[in-house]
Amino acid sequence: MGIFSSFFKKENSKEDAKNRLKLGLGVLTVLATPIAVNTVASSDALAAQGWVKTGNAWYFYNQNGTLKRNAWAGNYWLGADGRMATNAWVDNNRYYVGNDGVWIKDYGNKLGWQKEGSAWYYYKNGTLVRNAWAGNYWLGADGRMATSAWVDNGRYYVDGNGLWVPSYSETSKNISALNMTQYYQGDARWGGKVYGISNLANTGCVPTALAMAFSGLGQNVLPTAVADTIYNNTDEMNVSELGTSGKGAVYAIRAYGYKHAVITTKEQLISALQSGKPVFATVGRGIFAKGRLTHAIILSGYSNGKTKAMDPDSAYNTGKWYDINTIWNQRSTDPYDTNIGGSFVAIG
């Protein structure tokens, strides 16, 4: 066995000398901090402690010779593979290390307005502000500054620059509901048609609701056509579970040539309705889902905090105006409905 000739370019202190570790017949230089050394013939090493350079990367070994991972070694961060990180956010993105791997205190602390991509966000004491005002600007549930939308429970309007418009008329946010064809999933013409493990009458609320939405957008499509599109091209309808998943609904929306936007906040719902878009909504037990786990309906129009609902399975419920807060609070949380990121989807 030879002698490891991995020496300091310059031994700078007594402390550096203390960090030299004898291994068998050889001597391996280990450091309190990673300083450039010559190449180490590591094949002769029986164990290692402290800092060791392999190729261009630095690693840190505990006193028992095990590689340290996902942890700090002084002011240096070791990643999942044990490699010392450089020029990166580390430790769950809480800290930043520079080119030499050293933690840079207070690096990039976000304060005030910050533009990330095309959106504006506001940070207070390094924390992202959500669902609150920053001056005359509203920050939504995701922290993004709202634009051209009614915000704060639909009480105030912000313009295209995000600025609150005090004089904006309360009635100017009202918009008529779309004129849709009323379809029922249990219609004798198609209710008995079988798709997988069930039929349209029992589990066809999604394709029937979407057929109504498409009619309101000027495309007359029967519920069976929408169901065929979903069932014949995906595994999202009556295959592993009863009914159609959120992914199945989005597939149909796109297949019929429409864009979609998943709605995750009530403010987004109000904004979509006020822009004239129909909203596909899956709701849990309450007004519309009595006797079943969840149900799909279509919403459109806005009038003083209410929206019109089209129900594919209830002549009593359909065509009426309902309080948006009530509908939003009854939104589905079933994973089968929300596997697209939410249970409400704006169409168009």
C-alpha positions as a Markdown table, in Angstrom:
| # | Residue | x | y | z |
|---|---|---|---|---|
| 1 | Met | 0.0 | 0.0 | 0.0 |
| 2 | Gly | 1.4 | 3.4 | -0.9 |
| 3 | Ile | 1.2 | 6.7 | 0.8 |
| 4 | Phe | -1.5 | 9.1 | -0.1 |
| 5 | Ser | 0.1 | 12.2 | -1.5 |
| 6 | Ser | -3.0 | 14.4 | -1.1 |
| 7 | Phe | -1.6 | 17.4 | 0.6 |
| 8 | Phe | -2.7 | 21.0 | 1.0 |
| 9 | Lys | -1.5 | 23.5 | -1.5 |
| 10 | Lys | -0.7 | 25.4 | 1.6 |
| 11 | Glu | -1.2 | 24.4 | 5.2 |
| 12 | Asn | -2.7 | 27.6 | 6.5 |
| 13 | Ser | -3.1 | 26.9 | 10.3 |
| 14 | Lys | -2.6 | 24.5 | 13.2 |
| 15 | Glu | -6.2 | 23.6 | 12.8 |
| 16 | Asp | -5.6 | 22.4 | 9.3 |
| 17 | Ala | -2.8 | 20.2 | 10.5 |
| 18 | Lys | -5.1 | 18.7 | 13.1 |
| 19 | Asn | -7.5 | 17.6 | 10.4 |
| 20 | Arg | -5.0 | 15.2 | 8.8 |
| 21 | Leu | -6.2 | 11.6 | 9.2 |
| 22 | Lys | -3.9 | 8.5 | 9.2 |
| 23 | Leu | -5.4 | 5.5 | 7.3 |
| 24 | Gly | -3.4 | 2.3 | 7.5 |
| 25 | Leu | 0.0 | 2.9 | 6.1 |
| 26 | Gly | -1.1 | 6.0 | 4.2 |
| 27 | Val | -2.1 | 9.5 | 5.1 |
| 28 | Leu | -5.3 | 11.0 | 3.7 |
| 29 | Thr | -5.8 | 14.8 | 4.1 |
| 30 | Val | -9.2 | 15.8 | 5.4 |
| 31 | Leu | -10.3 | 19.3 | 6.0 |
| 32 | Ala | -12.5 | 21.3 | 8.3 |
| 33 | Thr | -13.6 | 23.2 | 5.2 |
| 34 | Pro | -13.3 | 22.0 | 1.6 |
| 35 | Ile | -10.1 | 23.5 | 0.2 |
| 36 | Ala | -8.6 | 22.4 | -3.1 |
| 37 | Val | -6.2 | 19.5 | -2.8 |
| 38 | Asn | -4.3 | 17.2 | -5.2 |
| 39 | Thr | -5.9 | 14.0 | -6.6 |
| 40 | Val | -6.4 | 11.3 | -4.0 |
| 41 | Ala | -5.7 | 7.6 | -4.8 |
| 42 | Ser | -8.7 | 6.6 | -2.9 |
| 43 | Ser | -8.5 | 2.9 | -3.7 |
| 44 | Asp | -6.1 | 2.5 | -0.8 |
| 45 | Ala | -8.4 | 4.1 | 1.7 |
| 46 | Leu | -9.9 | 1.8 | 4.4 |
| 47 | Ala | -12.1 | 4.6 | 5.7 |
| 48 | Ala | -12.4 | 8.4 | 5.4 |
| 49 | Gln | -13.4 | 11.2 | 7.7 |
| 50 | Gly | -14.1 | 14.8 | 7.1 |
| 51 | Trp | -13.9 | 16.4 | 3.6 |
| 52 | Val | -12.8 | 14.3 | 0.7 |
| 53 | Lys | -12.6 | 15.4 | -3.0 |
| 54 | Thr | -13.6 | 12.9 | -5.6 |
| 55 | Gly | -13.2 | 14.2 | -9.2 |
| 56 | Asn | -14.6 | 17.7 | -9.1 |
| 57 | Ala | -17.0 | 17.1 | -6.2 |
| 58 | Trp | -16.6 | 17.4 | -2.5 |
| 59 | Tyr | -18.0 | 14.9 | 0.0 |
| 60 | Phe | -18.0 | 14.8 | 3.8 |
| 61 | Tyr | -17.6 | 11.6 | 5.8 |
| 62 | Asn | -18.7 | 11.2 | 9.5 |
| 63 | Gln | -16.3 | 9.9 | 12.1 |
| 64 | Asn | -17.6 | 6.4 | 11.5 |
| 65 | Gly | -16.7 | 6.7 | 7.8 |
| 66 | Thr | -20.3 | 7.0 | 6.5 |
| 67 | Leu | -21.1 | 9.5 | 3.9 |
| 68 | Lys | -23.1 | 12.5 | 5.1 |
| 69 | Arg | -26.2 | 13.2 | 3.1 |
| 70 | Asn | -29.1 | 15.8 | 3.1 |
| 71 | Ala | -27.4 | 17.7 | 6.0 |
| 72 | Trp | -25.2 | 20.6 | 6.8 |
| 73 | Ala | -21.4 | 20.2 | 7.4 |
| 74 | Gly | -20.7 | 23.6 | 9.0 |
| 75 | Asn | -21.9 | 26.2 | 6.5 |
| 76 | Tyr | -21.9 | 23.7 | 3.6 |
| 77 | Trp | -24.8 | 21.6 | 2.4 |
| 78 | Leu | -24.6 | 18.0 | 1.3 |
| 79 | Gly | -27.2 | 16.8 | -1.1 |
| 80 | Ala | -29.0 | 13.5 | -1.4 |
| 81 | Asp | -26.0 | 12.0 | -3.1 |
| 82 | Gly | -23.6 | 13.4 | -0.6 |
| 83 | Arg | -22.2 | 16.0 | -3.0 |
| 84 | Met | -21.5 | 19.5 | -1.6 |
| 85 | Ala | -24.0 | 21.9 | -3.3 |
| 86 | Thr | -22.9 | 25.1 | -5.0 |
| 87 | Asn | -24.8 | 28.0 | -6.5 |
| 88 | Ala | -28.1 | 26.5 | -5.3 |
| 89 | Trp | -31.0 | 26.9 | -3.0 |
| 90 | Val | -30.8 | 24.0 | -0.5 |
| 91 | Asp | -32.5 | 22.5 | 2.6 |
| 92 | Asn | -36.0 | 22.7 | 1.2 |
| 93 | Asn | -35.1 | 26.0 | -0.6 |
| 94 | Arg | -34.6 | 27.8 | 2.7 |
| 95 | Tyr | -31.0 | 28.8 | 2.2 |
| 96 | Tyr | -28.6 | 29.6 | -0.6 |
| 97 | Val | -25.0 | 28.5 | -1.0 |
| 98 | Gly | -22.6 | 30.3 | -3.3 |
| 99 | Asn | -20.0 | 29.2 | -5.9 |
| 100 | Asp | -17.7 | 27.9 | -3.1 |
| 101 | Gly | -20.5 | 26.1 | -1.4 |
| 102 | Val | -20.7 | 28.4 | 1.6 |
| 103 | Trp | -24.1 | 29.5 | 2.9 |
| 104 | Ile | -24.8 | 33.1 | 2.1 |
| 105 | Lys | -26.7 | 34.7 | 4.9 |
| 106 | Asp | -29.8 | 36.7 | 3.9 |
| 107 | Tyr | -29.2 | 35.9 | 0.3 |
| 108 | Gly | -32.3 | 36.6 | -1.8 |
| 109 | Asn | -34.6 | 37.4 | 1.1 |
| 110 | Lys | -37.8 | 38.4 | -0.7 |
| 111 | Leu | -39.4 | 41.6 | 0.4 |
| 112 | Gly | -42.1 | 43.7 | -1.1 |
| 113 | Trp | -43.2 | 43.3 | -4.7 |
| 114 | Gln | -41.5 | 40.6 | -6.7 |
| 115 | Lys | -42.1 | 39.6 | -10.3 |
| 116 | Glu | -41.9 | 35.9 | -11.0 |
| 117 | Gly | -42.5 | 35.0 | -14.6 |
| 118 | Ser | -45.4 | 37.1 | -15.8 |
| 119 | Ala | -47.0 | 37.4 | -12.4 |
| 120 | Trp | -46.5 | 39.8 | -9.4 |
| 121 | Tyr | -46.3 | 38.6 | -5.8 |
| 122 | Tyr | -45.8 | 40.4 | -2.5 |
| 123 | Tyr | -43.6 | 39.3 | 0.3 |
| 124 | Lys | -43.8 | 40.5 | 3.9 |
| 125 | Asn | -40.9 | 39.6 | 6.2 |
| 126 | Gly | -39.9 | 37.0 | 3.6 |
| 127 | Thr | -43.3 | 35.3 | 3.6 |
| 128 | Leu | -45.6 | 35.3 | 0.6 |
| 129 | Val | -48.9 | 37.2 | 1.2 |
| 130 | Arg | -52.1 | 35.4 | 0.2 |
| 131 | Asn | -55.8 | 36.3 | 0.3 |
| 132 | Ala | -55.1 | 39.8 | 1.3 |
| 133 | Trp | -54.6 | 43.4 | 0.1 |
| 134 | Ala | -51.2 | 44.9 | -0.4 |
| 135 | Gly | -52.1 | 48.6 | -0.7 |
| 136 | Asn | -54.7 | 48.7 | -3.5 |
| 137 | Tyr | -53.7 | 45.4 | -5.0 |
| 138 | Trp | -55.3 | 42.0 | -4.2 |
| 139 | Leu | -53.2 | 38.9 | -3.7 |
| 140 | Gly | -55.2 | 35.6 | -4.3 |
| 141 | Ala | -55.0 | 32.2 | -2.6 |
| 142 | Asp | -51.8 | 31.4 | -4.6 |
| 143 | Gly | -50.3 | 34.8 | -3.8 |
| 144 | Arg | -50.6 | 36.0 | -7.4 |
| 145 | Met | -51.7 | 39.6 | -7.8 |
| 146 | Ala | -55.2 | 39.6 | -9.4 |
| 147 | Thr | -56.0 | 41.5 | -12.5 |
| 148 | Ser | -59.3 | 42.4 | -14.3 |
| 149 | Ala | -61.3 | 40.5 | -11.7 |
| 150 | Trp | -63.7 | 40.9 | -8.8 |
| 151 | Val | -61.8 | 40.0 | -5.6 |
| 152 | Asp | -62.2 | 39.7 | -1.9 |
| 153 | Asn | -65.4 | 37.7 | -2.0 |
| 154 | Gly | -66.6 | 39.6 | -5.1 |
| 155 | Arg | -66.8 | 42.9 | -3.2 |
| 156 | Tyr | -64.2 | 44.9 | -5.2 |
| 157 | Tyr | -62.9 | 45.1 | -8.7 |
| 158 | Val | -59.2 | 45.4 | -9.8 |
| 159 | Asp | -58.3 | 46.5 | -13.3 |
| 160 | Gly | -55.9 | 45.1 | -15.8 |
| 161 | Asn | -52.9 | 46.5 | -13.8 |
| 162 | Gly | -54.3 | 45.0 | -10.6 |
| 163 | Leu | -55.3 | 48.3 | -9.1 |
| 164 | Trp | -58.6 | 48.6 | -7.2 |
| 165 | Val | -61.2 | 50.7 | -9.1 |
| 166 | Pro | -63.4 | 52.4 | -6.4 |
| 167 | Ser | -65.9 | 53.8 | -8.8 |
| 168 | Tyr | -66.5 | 50.5 | -10.6 |
| 169 | Ser | -70.3 | 50.0 | -10.7 |
| 170 | Glu | -71.7 | 47.2 | -8.6 |
| 171 | Thr | -74.2 | 46.3 | -11.4 |
| 172 | Ser | -71.5 | 46.3 | -14.1 |
| 173 | Lys | -70.3 | 42.9 | -12.9 |
| 174 | Asn | -73.7 | 41.3 | -13.7 |
| 175 | Ile | -74.0 | 39.2 | -16.8 |
| 176 | Ser | -76.7 | 37.1 | -18.3 |
| 177 | Ala | -76.5 | 33.3 | -18.2 |
| 178 | Leu | -75.9 | 31.4 | -21.4 |
| 179 | Asn | -78.8 | 30.0 | -23.4 |
| 180 | Met | -78.3 | 26.2 | -23.1 |
| 181 | Thr | -80.3 | 23.2 | -24.2 |
| 182 | Gln | -81.6 | 21.3 | -21.2 |
| 183 | Tyr | -80.5 | 17.6 | -21.3 |
| 184 | Tyr | -81.2 | 14.9 | -18.7 |
| 185 | Gln | -79.0 | 11.9 | -18.3 |
| 186 | Gly | -82.0 | 9.7 | -17.7 |
| 187 | Asp | -83.7 | 10.6 | -20.9 |
| 188 | Ala | -85.4 | 7.5 | -22.3 |
| 189 | Arg | -83.6 | 8.1 | -25.6 |
| 190 | Trp | -80.2 | 7.3 | -24.1 |
| 191 | Gly | -80.5 | 6.7 | -20.4 |
| 192 | Gly | -80.2 | 3.0 | -20.7 |
| 193 | Lys | -77.1 | 3.0 | -22.9 |
| 194 | Val | -74.3 | 1.1 | -21.2 |
| 195 | Tyr | -70.8 | 2.4 | -20.8 |
| 196 | Gly | -68.5 | 0.0 | -18.9 |
| 197 | Ile | -69.9 | -0.9 | -15.5 |
| 198 | Ser | -73.0 | 1.4 | -15.6 |
| 199 | Asn | -75.3 | 3.3 | -17.9 |
| 200 | Leu | -75.9 | 7.0 | -18.7 |
| 201 | Ala | -78.9 | 7.3 | -16.5 |
| 202 | Asn | -77.0 | 6.3 | -13.4 |
| 203 | Thr | -73.6 | 7.8 | -14.0 |
| 204 | Gly | -73.9 | 10.1 | -17.0 |
| 205 | Cys | -74.0 | 13.5 | -15.3 |
| 206 | Val | -70.6 | 14.6 | -16.7 |
| 207 | Pro | -71.1 | 14.0 | -20.4 |
| 208 | Thr | -74.7 | 15.3 | -20.1 |
| 209 | Ala | -73.6 | 18.5 | -18.3 |
| 210 | Leu | -70.9 | 19.1 | -20.9 |
| 211 | Ala | -73.4 | 18.6 | -23.7 |
| 212 | Met | -75.4 | 21.5 | -22.2 |
| 213 | Ala | -72.3 | 23.7 | -21.8 |
| 214 | Phe | -71.3 | 23.1 | -25.5 |
| 215 | Ser | -74.8 | 24.0 | -26.6 |
| 216 | Gly | -74.5 | 27.3 | -24.8 |
| 217 | Leu | -71.3 | 27.9 | -26.7 |
| 218 | Gly | -73.1 | 27.3 | -30.0 |
| 219 | Gln | -72.2 | 23.6 | -30.6 |
| 220 | Asn | -75.2 | 21.2 | -30.5 |
| 221 | Val | -74.0 | 17.9 | -29.2 |
| 222 | Leu | -76.0 | 15.1 | -27.7 |
| 223 | Pro | -74.9 | 13.6 | -24.3 |
| 224 | Thr | -74.3 | 10.3 | -26.0 |
| 225 | Ala | -71.7 | 11.9 | -28.4 |
| 226 | Val | -69.8 | 13.4 | -25.4 |
| 227 | Ala | -70.0 | 10.0 | -23.6 |
| 228 | Asp | -68.7 | 8.2 | -26.6 |
| 229 | Thr | -65.8 | 10.6 | -26.9 |
| 230 | Ile | -64.8 | 10.0 | -23.3 |
| 231 | Tyr | -65.4 | 6.3 | -23.1 |
| 232 | Asn | -63.8 | 5.3 | -26.4 |
| 233 | Asn | -60.7 | 7.4 | -26.0 |
| 234 | Thr | -59.9 | 7.2 | -22.3 |
| 235 | Asp | -60.1 | 5.0 | -19.2 |
| 236 | Glu | -61.8 | 7.8 | -17.2 |
| 237 | Met | -65.5 | 6.7 | -17.5 |
| 238 | Asn | -67.1 | 3.7 | -15.7 |
| 239 | Val | -63.9 | 1.7 | -15.8 |
| 240 | Ser | -62.3 | 1.5 | -12.4 |
| 241 | Glu | -64.9 | 3.7 | -10.7 |
| 242 | Leu | -68.5 | 4.8 | -11.4 |
| 243 | Gly | -68.9 | 8.0 | -13.3 |
| 244 | Thr | -66.4 | 10.2 | -15.2 |
| 245 | Ser | -63.3 | 11.7 | -13.6 |
| 246 | Gly | -62.1 | 15.2 | -13.8 |
| 247 | Lys | -59.5 | 14.1 | -16.4 |
| 248 | Gly | -62.3 | 12.6 | -18.5 |
| 249 | Ala | -64.2 | 15.9 | -18.4 |
| 250 | Val | -61.2 | 17.9 | -19.5 |
| 251 | Tyr | -60.5 | 15.4 | -22.3 |
| 252 | Ala | -64.0 | 16.0 | -23.7 |
| 253 | Ile | -63.7 | 19.8 | -23.3 |
| 254 | Arg | -60.5 | 19.8 | -25.3 |
| 255 | Ala | -61.8 | 17.2 | -27.8 |
| 256 | Tyr | -64.6 | 19.6 | -28.7 |
| 257 | Gly | -62.2 | 22.4 | -29.4 |
| 258 | Tyr | -62.4 | 24.4 | -26.2 |
| 259 | Lys | -59.7 | 25.7 | -23.8 |
| 260 | His | -60.1 | 25.0 | -20.1 |
| 261 | Ala | -58.9 | 26.6 | -16.9 |
| 262 | Val | -59.1 | 24.8 | -13.6 |
| 263 | Ile | -60.6 | 27.0 | -10.9 |
| 264 | Thr | -59.1 | 26.9 | -7.4 |
| 265 | Thr | -60.5 | 30.0 | -5.8 |
| 266 | Lys | -63.9 | 31.5 | -5.4 |
| 267 | Glu | -62.6 | 34.7 | -7.0 |
| 268 | Gln | -61.5 | 32.8 | -10.1 |
| 269 | Leu | -65.0 | 31.3 | -10.3 |
| 270 | Ile | -66.7 | 34.7 | -10.1 |
| 271 | Ser | -64.2 | 36.1 | -12.7 |
| 272 | Ala | -64.9 | 33.3 | -15.1 |
| 273 | Leu | -68.7 | 33.7 | -14.8 |
| 274 | Gln | -68.4 | 37.5 | -15.3 |
| 275 | Ser | -66.4 | 36.9 | -18.4 |
| 276 | Gly | -69.3 | 34.9 | -19.9 |
| 277 | Lys | -67.7 | 31.5 | -19.7 |
| 278 | Pro | -69.7 | 28.4 | -18.6 |
| 279 | Val | -68.2 | 26.6 | -15.7 |
| 280 | Phe | -68.2 | 22.8 | -15.3 |
| 281 | Ala | -68.6 | 22.1 | -11.6 |
| 282 | Thr | -68.6 | 18.8 | -9.6 |
| 283 | Val | -70.3 | 19.3 | -6.3 |
| 284 | Gly | -70.5 | 17.2 | -3.1 |
| 285 | Arg | -73.6 | 16.4 | -1.1 |
| 286 | Gly | -76.0 | 19.3 | -0.7 |
| 287 | Ile | -78.4 | 21.0 | -3.1 |
| 288 | Phe | -77.5 | 18.9 | -6.1 |
| 289 | Ala | -75.9 | 15.7 | -4.9 |
| 290 | Lys | -78.6 | 14.3 | -2.7 |
| 291 | Gly | -78.5 | 10.5 | -2.7 |
| 292 | Arg | -75.1 | 10.3 | -4.4 |
| 293 | Leu | -71.5 | 11.1 | -3.6 |
| 294 | Thr | -70.9 | 13.8 | -6.2 |
| 295 | His | -72.6 | 15.3 | -9.1 |
| 296 | Ala | -71.8 | 17.4 | -12.2 |
| 297 | Ile | -73.6 | 20.6 | -13.1 |
| 298 | Ile | -73.0 | 23.7 | -15.3 |
| 299 | Leu | -72.9 | 27.2 | -14.0 |
| 300 | Ser | -73.2 | 30.4 | -16.1 |
| 301 | Gly | -74.0 | 34.1 | -15.6 |
| 302 | Tyr | -73.6 | 36.3 | -12.6 |
| 303 | Ser | -76.1 | 38.5 | -10.8 |
| 304 | Asn | -75.5 | 40.1 | -7.4 |
| 305 | Gly | -73.5 | 37.1 | -6.0 |
| 306 | Lys | -75.6 | 34.4 | -7.7 |
| 307 | Thr | -75.2 | 32.2 | -10.7 |
| 308 | Lys | -77.5 | 30.0 | -12.8 |
| 309 | Ala | -77.1 | 26.3 | -12.5 |
| 310 | Met | -78.1 | 23.7 | -15.1 |
| 311 | Asp | -78.6 | 20.3 | -13.6 |
| 312 | Pro | -78.6 | 17.2 | -15.8 |
| 313 | Asp | -80.6 | 15.1 | -13.3 |
| 314 | Ser | -83.2 | 17.3 | -11.6 |
| 315 | Ala | -86.0 | 19.3 | -13.2 |
| 316 | Tyr | -86.5 | 20.9 | -9.9 |
| 317 | Asn | -83.0 | 22.2 | -9.4 |
| 318 | Thr | -82.1 | 23.2 | -13.0 |
| 319 | Gly | -82.4 | 26.6 | -14.4 |
| 320 | Lys | -82.4 | 28.4 | -11.1 |
| 321 | Trp | -80.1 | 31.0 | -9.6 |
| 322 | Tyr | -78.0 | 30.0 | -6.6 |
| 323 | Asp | -75.8 | 31.8 | -4.1 |
| 324 | Ile | -72.2 | 31.4 | -5.3 |
| 325 | Asn | -70.9 | 31.0 | -1.8 |
| 326 | Thr | -73.2 | 28.1 | -1.2 |
| 327 | Ile | -72.2 | 26.3 | -4.4 |
| 328 | Trp | -68.5 | 26.9 | -3.8 |
| 329 | Asn | -68.7 | 25.6 | -0.3 |
| 330 | Gln | -70.3 | 22.4 | -1.7 |
| 331 | Arg | -67.6 | 21.8 | -4.2 |
| 332 | Ser | -66.4 | 18.2 | -4.5 |
| 333 | Thr | -63.2 | 17.1 | -2.8 |
| 334 | Asp | -63.3 | 13.6 | -4.2 |
| 335 | Pro | -59.9 | 12.7 | -5.7 |
| 336 | Tyr | -61.7 | 11.2 | -8.7 |
| 337 | Asp | -63.2 | 14.6 | -9.4 |
| 338 | Thr | -60.2 | 16.7 | -8.5 |
| 339 | Asn | -57.4 | 14.8 | -10.3 |
| 340 | Ile | -57.0 | 17.8 | -12.6 |
| 341 | Gly | -56.2 | 20.1 | -9.7 |
| 342 | Gly | -59.7 | 21.2 | -8.7 |
| 343 | Ser | -63.4 | 20.4 | -9.1 |
| 344 | Phe | -64.5 | 23.5 | -11.1 |
| 345 | Val | -63.4 | 24.2 | -14.7 |
| 346 | Ala | -64.0 | 27.3 | -16.9 |
| 347 | Ile | -64.7 | 26.4 | -20.5 |
| 348 | Gly | -63.7 | 28.5 | -23.5 |
